[in-house]
Amino acid sequence: MPAGLIAAGPEAVTRRHDVHLKFARNIVALSRSASLEREGQELSEMHALAVVGALHQSIYGQLHQRGPDSLHEISDEVARLAVAFLTVRMLPGAPGPRAPPRRAIA
């Protein structure tokens, strides 16, 4: 576990996750509405949570390295990333990690 997470404490980690999950669930609801209107696809909660995490990390990294006045420098790139992440077509029902093939018993 990274030192920053340990220093933040479990409550801070839980709060951060809860906020990310709230954003992700809003994205899922918006994508569901778009899907019903045939204007996009419904996203899974995991997909939306990954989008929120990626955008958070991009913004937080800029903020940490260059300060709040520099956020405007990345606004176009963050918007392009958000659109790309949110509109990517995931394979429906893609299987998880594959189990090794079973050997036939002779």
C-alpha positions in Angstrom: 0.0 0.0 0.0 1.4 3.4 -0.9 2.6 5.5 2.0 0.2 8.3 1.1 -2.8 6.0 1.7 -1.5 4.9 5.0 -0.9 8.5 6.1 -4.4 9.5 4.9 -6.0 6.9 7.0 -8.8 4.5 6.2 -11.5 7.1 6.7 -10.0 9.4 4.0 -9.6 6.4 1.6 -13.2 5.5 2.2 -14.4 9.0 1.6 -12.4 9.3 -1.6 -13.9 6.0 -2.9 -17.4 7.1 -1.9 -17.0 10.4 -3.8 -15.6 8.6 -6.9 -18.5 6.0 -6.7 -21.1 8.8 -6.5 -19.6 10.4 -9.7 -19.4 7.0 -11.4 -23.1 6.2 -10.6 -24.1 9.6 -12.0 -22.2 8.8 -15.2 -23.9 5.4 -15.4 -27.4 7.0 -15.0 -26.6 9.5 -17.7 -25.3 6.7 -20.0 -28.4 4.7 -19.3 -30.6 7.6 -20.4 -28.5 8.1 -23.5 -28.8 4.4 -24.3 -32.6 4.5 -23.9 -32.7 7.4 -26.4 -30.3 5.4 -28.8 -27.7 8.1 -28.4 -25.0 6.0 -26.8 -24.3 2.9 -24.8 -24.9 2.2 -21.1 -21.7 2.0 -19.2 -21.0 -0.4 -16.4 -20.3 1.0 -12.9 -16.7 -0.4 -13.2 -16.1 1.4 -16.5 -17.5 4.7 -15.1 -15.4 4.3 -11.9 -12.3 3.8 -14.0 -13.1 7.0 -15.9 -13.5 9.0 -12.7 -10.3 7.6 -11.3 -8.3 8.3 -14.4 -9.6 11.9 -14.7 -9.0 12.5 -11.0 -5.4 11.3 -11.2 -4.8 13.5 -14.3 -6.2 16.6 -12.5 -4.7 15.9 -9.1 -1.3 15.3 -10.7 -1.4 18.7 -12.4 -2.6 20.4 -9.3 0.1 18.8 -7.2 2.9 19.5 -9.6 2.0 22.9 -11.0 -0.7 24.4 -8.7 -4.3 25.4 -9.1 -3.6 28.2 -11.5 -2.2 25.7 -14.0 -5.4 23.6 -14.3 -6.6 25.6 -17.3 -3.6 24.3 -19.2 -5.0 20.8 -19.2 -8.7 21.5 -19.6 -8.8 20.6 -23.3 -6.8 17.4 -22.8 -9.0 16.3 -19.9 -12.1 17.0 -21.9 -10.8 14.9 -24.8 -9.8 12.1 -22.4 -13.2 12.1 -20.8 -15.0 11.9 -24.2 -12.6 9.1 -25.3 -13.1 7.1 -22.1 -16.8 7.5 -22.0 -17.5 6.7 -25.6 -15.1 3.7 -26.0 -17.0 0.6 -27.2 -16.4 -2.2 -24.8 -17.0 -5.8 -26.0 -20.3 -7.0 -24.6 -19.9 -9.7 -22.1 -16.1 -9.9 -22.5 -14.8 -12.8 -20.4 -12.6 -12.2 -17.5 -9.2 -13.8 -17.1 -9.1 -17.1 -18.8 -8.6 -20.3 -16.8 -5.9 -22.6 -18.0 -7.2 -25.3 -20.3 -8.0 -28.6 -18.6 -6.2 -31.7 -19.6 -8.1 -34.6 -20.9 -8.0 -37.6 -18.7 -6.9 -40.7 -20.7 
